[in-house]
Amino acid sequence: EVQLVQSGAEVKKPGESLKISCKASGYSFAGNWIGWVRQMPGKGLEWMGMIYPADSDTRYSPSFQGQVTISADKSISTVYLQWSSLKASDTAMYYCARSTAPIDYWGQGTLVTVSS
Amino acid sequence: EIVLTQSPATLSLSPGERATLSCRASQSVTNSFAWYQQKPGQAPRLLIYGASNRATGIPDRFSGSGSGTDFTLTISRLEPEDFAVYYCQQYGSSPYTFGQGTNLELK
């Protein structure tokens, strides 16, 4: 059974760094694109980017390029989403998603709240 | 970047009625096109992929059609559990983009 299990909710202050995770199981992690989708409060879905763990090829939406970093650790079948300096506007639910065209499996979501 | 525009933004219908949701792309899209359903507090769920193929476990009252720049999701007879937000997505050209969503609400 394919499962994507995300790390828990985070509350951070503006300017802080953060790395959230998504552990995959039940399929070949290295051979499937996996990525992140943002959903701001009360808003729609935004595709952020994805990574191919086998060779770490990474694609970003222009809206998120330079704002976040997507990485993966094949040894523990885990993908990460990282910020170096959070802003209040980063407050959102973040879903990891197996992106082997289309998105067929989703994580449960990680709520990130950025507030002073 | 391919922009997807969904219409209508909100659709008010009753159980048993037929729902027709549309999605238009800013440029021609291959058949790499999907529809998702999202209920409050839940992750989205894949309904349709390849423009017209139902995902595993999706009832046959859901159907997808279209090609090029115009795509449609049809729910033939609405059940109470179908009232939710629906998103289209193209996954043929990176960045993979979503439409802004259609809120299918109970009339």
HADDOCK unambig.tbl for C-alpha pairs under 7 A between the chains (distance, minus, plus):
assign (segid A and resid 44 and name CA) (segid B and resid 100 and name CA) 5.57 0.50 0.50
assign (segid A and resid 44 and name CA) (segid B and resid 101 and name CA) 6.33 0.50 0.50
assign (segid A and resid 45 and name CA) (segid B and resid 98 and name CA) 6.42 0.50 0.50
assign (segid A and resid 46 and name CA) (segid B and resid 98 and name CA) 6.40 0.50 0.50
assign (segid A and resid 47 and name CA) (segid B and resid 96 and name CA) 6.31 0.50 0.50
assign (segid A and resid 47 and name CA) (segid B and resid 97 and name CA) 5.95 0.50 0.50
assign (segid A and resid 60 and name CA) (segid B and resid 95 and name CA) 6.73 0.50 0.50
assign (segid A and resid 61 and name CA) (segid B and resid 95 and name CA) 5.01 0.50 0.50
assign (segid A and resid 101 and name CA) (segid B and resid 91 and name CA) 5.97 0.50 0.50
assign (segid A and resid 102 and name CA) (segid B and resid 34 and name CA) 6.70 0.50 0.50
assign (segid A and resid 102 and name CA) (segid B and resid 49 and name CA) 6.56 0.50 0.50
assign (segid A and resid 102 and name CA) (segid B and resid 91 and name CA) 6.31 0.50 0.50
assign (segid A and resid 103 and name CA) (segid B and resid 46 and name CA) 6.98 0.50 0.50
assign (segid A and resid 104 and name CA) (segid B and resid 46 and name CA) 5.97 0.50 0.50
assign (segid A and resid 106 and name CA) (segid B and resid 43 and name CA) 6.59 0.50 0.50
assign (segid A and resid 108 and name CA) (segid B and resid 43 and name CA) 6.10 0.50 0.50
assign (segid A and resid 109 and name CA) (segid B and resid 43 and name CA) 6.98 0.50 0.50
